[in-house]
Amino acid sequence: MTKKKTPVELPPFEYPQGYTAIAGVDEVGRGPLVGDVVTAAVILDPNNPIEGLNDSKKLSEKKRLALYPEIKEKALAWAVGRCSPEEIDELNILQATMVAMQRAVAGLKVQPDMVLIDGNRTPELSMAAQAVVKGDLRVAEISAASIIAKVVRDQEMEELDALHPEFGFAKHKGYPTKAHFEAIEQHGVIAEHRKSFKPVKRALGIEG
């Protein structure tokens, strides 16, 4: 009989002191074979708290869609950044994600003096920045950013699904699922596919 894994308790996050405007940044869409990698940056208003913030992946679609307008309304500032499939192919997905994060931070109408980034690395920014592992679970600003980025990208996949219903993008959101592989095999690739990703390269007959 296999033992049940006990969930690992994440240590509470200690916010860096001495900063007046802290932005949280997260990305959605590094793994899919199609579409933009989307990032968001959010500065929350400490006087206008939002209940129920969490990593977007831990929330139901209904909950994300309910929080999305509330975050936009109550946050001191929010912005979305992105990199296109062409940029991803040119830069690689990691570098494209960093650029998309820079664009999200640059788009904020309030300039932060500290940026907290989900994960273990930070893009080059003109202000202080700190990577926070599991930040989307531990930092409210990053949770809010993950929700904004997820809802925006999911909506874009639904729009792409309306243009190319044969691919089923509304269901798998462009991730490398069996259904997606079968659709590529049957229908080929579209302009929005990331040509540098292995399954797409294979479909195009590109080696390497």
Secondary structure, DSSP 8 states (H G I E B T S, - for coil): ----------------SS-S-EEEEEEE-SS-SBS-EEEEEEE--TTS--TT---GGGS-HHHHHHHHHHHHHHSSEEEEEEE-HHHHHHH-HHHHHHHHHHHHHHT-SS--SEEEEESS-----SSEEEEETTHHHH-HHHHHHHHHHHHHHHHHHHHHHHH-GGG-HHHHTT---HHHHHHHHHH---TTB-TTSHHHHHHHT---
